[in-house]
Amino acid sequence: MKRSIVAAVFIAALLAGCGQSTSSHHHIRHGGPRPTTTTPTSTPKVSLRTWHIAGFTVKEIPLPSGYKPNENREFVVGTTLLKMAAKPPYTVTWQSLTSKQSGIVIEDGCPTDTLSAYADLNDGYNLNGVYAPGYAGFVCTGRQKSQLVLVHVPDMKVLIVPLPGYSKQVQDDYGLYLVGAGIWGTANHPYLTWKIWISLDSNANLGSGTVDLTTGKPVAIAPPPPPATLELQGAFVLKSPNGTHYRITKGSSGYMVSKWNGNQFQPLGTVPFAPSWISNDNTCWAERLPTMKDPAAAPWGYIFTRETPGSTEIKSWKLVGANFMFRTGFVSYTPGVYSLDGPVRIFFPEVDRTLTINNVYGQPMLAGFQRANDQIMITTSTPPVVIEVIPPS
C-alpha cells in the first residue's frame, strides 16, 4: 500500500567540539560551487529596538512582513533570509535583514523530476536550530535522483550532494524516505555525513556517505577528529568566543581548566562543576539540573553557574522554564514548565537583569548565531523579528 513521503534533513553542528560520525564506502558525485548574484550595498535598515546590557548589545531586527517559515520555503541563517521557490526550477534566493542587499544563490535548485522540495526549517522531528554554523540545507526528492543543496551562507557557495531517488518500489514497499545529514569535524575542516533511511525500526537504508566540505569530494573512510578535540581520559576541549581553546580535565577535587598558549595547554586552576562554555576572560559557565541535595532544588529548570578557575567561590542562578539556550554570559529560555509557547526571557547573570520579549507567536526557536555573535530566533506575530545578541568585544 502506498504511503506519503516523509522526508527531513538533520544538520547538526559539532564544528568546535569532538564530534565523530560513521560512514560507508558509497561514493557520490558533487556539483561545483555556483555563482552568486548580488545587488549594490545600500544604507542598512534600522533595527526596531536596541538594548545595551552588561556589555552585550541586543538588537531586534525586522523580518519581511510576508515571512512564512511554516511553509518550509524560507528561513533565517544569521542576518540572512534564504528562500526556495515553490515551483521548478526551485530557485534559491537570499536577502539581507540589515541592508537592502539580495541575490540569487542558485537558479536551478532541484532536478526537473523533483517530487518534493523544501528548505529544512522544521524537520520531521521538529528539531529546530540544528544547522551547523554558516550552513543551510535544502532537500530535493525525486524518482530517479534526489539531492541535498548545501549552502555556506557567509560566501553563498553551493555544494550539491546527489542522493538516491525515491523510487516507486521504495514507496510501495516502505513508504518512508528520511534524509539525515550531519556536519562535524572542525571549523577549519568540516565534513558532512549523510544517510537515507527507509525504516525507523531498523538500520535499513538506501545509501550513505561522507563528504569533505573543504574539497567538496566524497571520502571512503571518515578521518578521526583532530587530536586537540579528542576526549581522552576524562578530558575535553572547549573554545571561547574569540577562538581560544581550553582543555577541561576531571580530577578528584573538581575540573582543571587549562588554556592553550600556542604551544601547550597552561593550567589555570580548578572549578567545582564541569563548564560548558568559557568567556574570553577565562570565566567558566556551567549548566546543571537541580538535585534534591541542592539548596536551589526545583523539579524543573536548570542551575546556571559562574565559576573562576583557581577559586572555590561560585555564583549560581535557578531558572525555571523550557527551550533553554545557554551561552557565555547569558541564558535565553521560555518561562513556564507545562508549555513551550510564550514569551522569551534573556537573562544576564552578571548584572542580574532579564530582558523579556513578548508577543511571541507559537513556540520560539532559540538557536546559536551562525558567525561571531549569538542569535535567538524568535518569530513574533506583529511584526516578525530576529533577536541578535552581540557579545562584548
C-alpha positions as CSV (number, residue, x, y, z in Angstrom):
1,M,0.0,0.0,0.0
2,K,1.3,3.4,-0.9
3,R,2.1,5.9,1.9
4,S,3.1,9.5,1.7
5,I,6.6,10.8,1.5
6,V,8.3,11.5,4.9
7,A,11.4,13.5,4.3
8,A,13.7,15.5,6.6
9,V,17.2,16.8,7.0
10,F,19.0,17.0,10.3
11,I,22.2,19.1,10.0
12,A,24.0,19.0,13.4
13,A,26.8,21.3,14.5
14,L,29.9,19.8,16.1
15,L,32.5,22.1,14.5
16,A,34.1,23.2,17.6
17,G,34.0,20.0,19.6
18,C,34.8,16.4,19.4
19,G,32.2,15.1,17.0
20,Q,32.6,11.8,15.1
21,S,30.4,10.2,12.5
22,T,30.3,6.9,10.8
23,S,30.4,6.5,7.0
24,S,30.3,3.8,4.3
25,H,32.2,3.2,1.1
26,H,29.4,4.5,-1.0
27,H,30.8,7.1,-3.5
28,I,28.8,10.1,-4.6
29,R,29.3,12.9,-7.2
30,H,29.2,16.5,-6.4
31,G,28.5,19.7,-8.4
32,G,30.9,22.6,-8.0
33,P,30.2,25.9,-6.3
34,R,27.6,28.0,-8.1
35,P,27.9,31.8,-8.8
36,T,26.2,34.3,-6.6
37,T,24.3,37.4,-7.8
38,T,24.3,40.4,-5.5
39,T,22.9,43.9,-5.6
40,P,24.9,47.0,-4.6
41,T,25.2,47.8,-0.9
42,S,22.8,50.3,0.4
43,T,22.1,52.0,3.7
44,P,21.5,49.5,6.5
45,K,18.0,49.2,7.9
46,V,17.4,50.4,11.4
47,S,16.5,47.8,13.9
48,L,13.3,48.1,15.8
49,R,14.8,48.2,19.2
50,T,18.3,48.1,20.7
51,W,19.4,47.3,24.3
52,H,22.8,47.6,26.0
53,I,23.1,45.1,28.9
54,A,26.3,44.0,30.7
55,G,28.5,44.8,27.7
56,F,26.1,43.0,25.3
57,T,24.2,44.7,22.5
58,V,20.8,43.2,21.9
59,K,19.1,44.1,18.6
60,E,15.6,43.4,17.3
61,I,15.9,43.0,13.6
62,P,12.7,43.1,11.5
63,L,11.9,40.3,9.1
64,P,9.9,40.8,5.9
65,S,6.2,41.2,6.5
66,G,5.5,38.2,4.3
67,Y,7.8,35.9,6.2
68,K,6.3,32.4,6.3
69,P,8.6,29.9,7.9
70,N,5.8,27.3,8.4
71,E,5.6,26.8,4.6
72,N,9.2,25.4,4.7
73,R,10.3,27.7,1.9
74,E,12.3,30.2,3.8
75,F,14.3,30.5,7.0
76,V,17.0,32.7,8.6
77,V,20.7,32.0,8.9
78,G,22.4,34.7,10.8
79,T,21.0,38.0,9.5
80,T,20.3,36.5,6.0
81,L,16.9,35.2,4.8
82,L,17.0,32.4,2.3
83,K,14.0,31.2,0.3
84,M,13.3,28.4,-2.1
85,A,10.7,28.8,-4.8
86,A,7.7,26.6,-4.7
87,K,7.9,25.6,-8.4
88,P,10.6,24.4,-10.8
89,P,13.4,25.2,-11.2
90,Y,13.1,25.8,-7.4
91,T,15.4,28.9,-7.4
92,V,17.0,29.7,-4.1
93,T,17.4,33.4,-3.3
94,W,18.9,35.4,-0.3
95,Q,18.0,38.7,1.3
96,S,20.0,40.6,3.9
97,L,18.0,41.6,7.0
98,T,20.3,44.5,7.8
99,S,20.6,46.1,4.4
100,K,18.9,46.1,1.0
101,Q,21.3,43.6,-0.5
102,S,19.7,40.5,-2.1
103,G,20.6,38.0,-4.8
104,I,20.3,34.5,-6.3
105,V,22.0,31.6,-4.5
106,I,21.3,29.0,-7.2
107,E,18.9,29.3,-10.3
108,D,18.2,25.6,-10.7
109,G,17.9,24.4,-7.1
110,C,16.4,21.0,-7.9
111,P,16.3,18.4,-10.7
112,T,13.3,18.5,-13.1
113,D,11.8,15.3,-11.8
114,T,11.6,16.5,-8.2
115,L,8.6,15.3,-6.3
116,S,9.1,17.3,-3.1
117,A,11.4,20.3,-2.4
118,Y,11.7,22.4,0.7
119,A,14.0,24.3,3.0
120,D,14.6,22.4,6.1
121,L,13.4,24.8,8.8
122,N,11.1,22.4,10.6
123,D,12.3,18.8,10.0
124,G,10.3,15.7,10.5
125,Y,11.2,15.5,14.2
126,N,10.7,19.2,14.8
127,L,14.3,19.7,15.8
128,N,14.8,23.4,15.2
129,G,18.0,25.3,15.2
130,V,20.3,22.3,14.4
131,Y,22.2,23.7,11.4
132,A,25.9,23.8,11.5
133,P,27.3,27.4,11.8
134,G,27.0,29.1,8.4
135,Y,25.3,26.3,6.6
136,A,21.7,25.9,5.3
137,G,20.2,22.8,3.7
138,F,17.5,22.3,1.0
139,V,16.0,18.9,0.2
140,C,15.0,17.8,-3.3
141,T,13.3,14.4,-3.5
142,G,12.9,12.8,-7.0
143,R,12.0,9.5,-8.6
144,Q,15.3,9.0,-10.4
145,K,17.5,11.0,-8.1
146,S,17.4,13.3,-5.1
147,Q,19.8,15.8,-3.8
148,L,20.8,17.9,-0.8
149,V,21.7,21.5,-1.7
150,L,24.1,22.7,0.9
151,V,24.6,26.5,1.1
152,H,27.5,28.1,3.0
153,V,25.8,31.3,3.9
154,P,28.7,33.7,4.6
155,D,30.0,33.4,1.0
156,M,26.9,31.8,-0.6
157,K,28.9,28.8,-2.0
158,V,26.8,25.9,-3.0
159,L,27.6,22.2,-2.8
160,I,25.2,19.7,-4.5
161,V,25.2,16.3,-2.8
162,P,23.4,13.7,-5.1
163,L,21.3,11.2,-3.2
164,P,19.4,8.0,-4.2
165,G,16.0,8.6,-5.6
166,Y,12.6,7.8,-4.1
167,S,11.6,5.1,-6.4
168,K,8.1,3.7,-6.8
169,Q,9.3,0.4,-5.4
170,V,10.6,2.1,-2.3
171,Q,7.3,4.0,-1.9
172,D,5.3,0.8,-2.3
173,D,7.4,-1.4,-0.1
174,Y,8.3,1.1,2.7
175,G,6.6,4.5,2.1
176,L,9.4,6.2,4.1
177,Y,12.3,8.3,2.7
178,L,14.1,10.1,5.5
179,V,17.2,12.1,4.7
180,G,19.7,12.5,7.6
181,A,22.9,14.6,7.4
182,G,25.4,15.8,10.0
183,I,28.2,18.3,9.8
184,W,31.1,17.6,12.1
185,G,34.9,18.0,12.3
186,T,36.5,21.4,13.0
187,A,35.6,24.9,11.9
188,N,38.6,24.9,9.5
189,H,38.0,21.4,8.1
190,P,34.3,20.3,8.3
191,Y,32.9,17.0,6.9
192,L,29.3,16.1,6.1
193,T,28.0,12.6,6.6
194,W,24.6,11.7,5.1
195,K,22.3,8.7,5.2
196,I,18.8,7.8,3.8
197,W,16.6,5.6,6.0
198,I,13.7,3.6,4.7
199,S,12.7,2.2,8.1
200,L,12.6,3.8,11.6
201,D,12.6,0.3,13.2
202,S,15.9,-0.8,11.7
203,N,19.1,0.4,10.0
204,A,17.7,-0.3,6.6
205,N,18.8,2.5,4.2
206,L,19.2,3.4,0.6
207,G,22.8,4.6,0.9
208,S,25.2,6.7,3.0
209,G,28.4,8.6,2.5
210,T,30.8,11.2,3.8
211,V,31.9,14.5,2.1
212,D,35.0,16.6,2.8
213,L,33.4,20.1,2.7
214,T,36.9,21.7,2.2
215,T,37.3,19.9,-1.2
216,G,33.7,19.1,-2.0
217,K,34.7,15.5,-2.7
218,P,33.5,12.3,-1.1
219,V,35.8,10.2,1.1
220,A,35.5,6.5,1.6
221,I,36.6,6.5,5.2
222,A,35.9,9.4,7.6
223,P,39.1,10.6,9.3
224,P,39.3,10.8,13.1
225,P,38.8,14.2,14.8
226,P,42.0,16.3,15.3
227,P,44.0,15.4,18.4
228,A,43.2,18.7,20.1
229,T,39.5,17.8,20.2
230,L,39.7,14.2,21.3
231,E,38.0,13.3,24.6
232,L,40.6,11.2,26.4
233,Q,40.8,10.1,30.0
234,G,38.1,12.4,31.1
235,A,39.4,15.5,29.2
236,F,37.6,17.6,26.6
237,V,38.2,20.8,24.8
238,L,36.1,24.0,24.8
239,K,36.5,27.1,22.7
240,S,35.8,30.7,23.8
241,P,34.0,33.2,21.5
242,N,37.4,34.6,20.3
243,G,38.6,31.1,19.3
244,T,40.9,30.3,22.3
245,H,41.0,26.6,23.2
246,Y,40.6,25.4,26.8
247,R,41.1,21.8,28.0
248,I,38.9,20.6,30.8
249,T,40.3,17.6,32.8
250,K,38.3,15.8,35.5
251,G,40.2,15.4,38.8
252,S,39.5,14.3,42.4
253,S,38.7,17.9,43.6
254,G,37.0,19.3,40.5
255,Y,37.8,20.1,36.9
256,M,41.2,21.5,35.9
257,V,40.9,24.3,33.3
258,S,44.0,24.7,31.0
259,K,44.4,27.4,28.4
260,W,46.2,26.8,25.0
261,N,49.0,29.4,24.7
262,G,50.1,28.4,21.2
263,N,52.4,25.6,22.2
264,Q,50.7,23.8,25.1
265,F,47.8,23.9,27.5
266,Q,48.7,26.0,30.5
267,P,46.8,25.1,33.8
268,L,44.7,28.0,35.2
269,G,43.1,26.2,38.2
270,T,40.2,24.0,39.1
271,V,36.4,24.7,39.1
272,P,33.8,22.7,41.0
273,F,31.5,21.9,38.1
274,A,32.3,20.9,34.5
275,P,32.0,24.0,32.4
276,S,30.1,24.0,29.1
277,W,31.1,27.5,28.0
278,I,34.1,29.7,28.6
279,S,34.3,33.5,28.2
280,N,37.2,35.3,26.6
281,D,38.3,36.3,30.2
282,N,38.6,32.7,31.3
283,T,35.2,32.8,33.2
284,C,33.6,29.4,33.1
285,W,29.9,28.8,32.8
286,A,28.2,25.5,33.8
287,E,24.6,24.4,33.5
288,R,23.2,21.6,35.6
289,L,20.0,20.0,36.6
290,P,18.8,20.7,40.1
291,T,19.0,17.9,42.7
292,M,17.2,17.4,46.0
293,K,20.5,18.0,47.8
294,D,20.9,21.3,46.1
295,P,19.7,24.4,48.2
296,A,18.2,25.7,45.0
297,A,16.4,22.4,44.2
298,A,13.4,22.6,41.9
299,P,11.6,19.9,40.0
300,W,12.0,21.9,36.7
301,G,14.6,24.1,35.0
302,Y,18.4,24.4,35.4
303,I,21.0,25.8,37.6
304,F,23.3,28.3,35.7
305,T,26.7,28.6,37.5
306,R,29.5,31.2,37.1
307,E,33.0,29.9,38.0
308,T,36.5,31.2,38.1
309,P,39.5,28.8,37.6
310,G,41.5,28.5,40.8
311,S,38.7,29.8,43.1
312,T,36.2,27.8,45.1
313,E,33.7,30.8,45.0
314,I,30.8,30.3,42.6
315,K,27.6,32.1,41.9
316,S,24.5,30.2,40.8
317,W,21.1,31.1,39.5
318,K,18.0,28.9,39.4
319,L,16.0,29.2,36.2
320,V,12.6,27.5,35.7
321,G,11.3,27.1,32.2
322,A,11.9,25.4,28.8
323,N,13.7,26.0,25.5
324,F,16.9,26.8,27.2
325,M,19.9,28.2,25.2
326,F,23.0,28.8,27.4
327,R,25.9,30.9,26.1
328,T,28.8,32.7,27.6
329,G,27.3,35.5,29.8
330,F,23.6,35.0,29.1
331,V,20.8,32.5,29.0
332,S,17.6,32.6,26.9
333,Y,14.6,30.5,27.7
334,T,10.8,30.3,27.7
335,P,9.3,30.6,31.2
336,G,6.8,28.0,32.4
337,V,7.1,24.3,32.7
338,Y,3.9,23.0,31.1
339,S,4.1,24.8,27.7
340,L,6.8,25.5,25.2
341,D,4.8,28.5,24.0
342,G,5.0,32.0,25.3
343,P,7.4,34.9,25.7
344,V,11.2,34.6,25.7
345,R,13.4,35.8,28.6
346,I,17.1,36.7,28.1
347,F,18.9,36.6,31.4
348,F,22.2,38.3,32.0
349,P,23.6,37.0,35.3
350,E,26.5,39.5,35.6
351,V,24.0,42.3,36.3
352,D,21.1,40.1,37.4
353,R,18.8,41.6,34.7
354,T,16.2,39.8,32.5
355,L,15.0,41.1,29.1
356,T,11.6,39.8,28.2
357,I,10.5,39.5,24.5
358,N,6.7,39.4,24.4
359,N,4.2,38.9,21.6
360,V,5.9,35.6,20.6
361,Y,4.0,33.5,18.1
362,G,3.9,29.8,19.0
363,Q,7.0,28.0,20.2
364,P,10.1,30.2,19.8
365,M,13.2,28.7,18.1
366,L,16.3,29.6,20.1
367,A,19.5,29.0,18.0
368,G,23.1,29.9,18.1
369,F,24.2,32.6,15.8
370,Q,26.0,31.4,12.7
371,R,29.0,33.6,12.9
372,A,30.7,35.7,15.6
373,N,27.6,36.7,17.5
374,D,24.8,34.8,19.2
375,Q,21.3,34.9,17.9
376,I,17.9,34.0,19.2
377,M,15.4,33.1,16.5
378,I,12.0,34.5,17.5
379,T,9.1,34.9,15.3
380,T,6.6,37.4,16.8
381,S,3.1,37.9,15.4
382,T,3.4,41.6,14.7
383,P,6.0,42.1,13.3
384,P,8.2,39.0,12.8
385,V,11.7,39.7,14.1
386,V,15.1,38.2,14.8
387,I,16.7,39.0,18.1
388,E,20.5,39.3,17.8
389,V,22.7,39.2,20.9
390,I,26.2,40.7,20.3
391,P,28.8,39.8,22.9
392,P,31.3,42.3,24.4
393,S,34.2,42.9,22.1
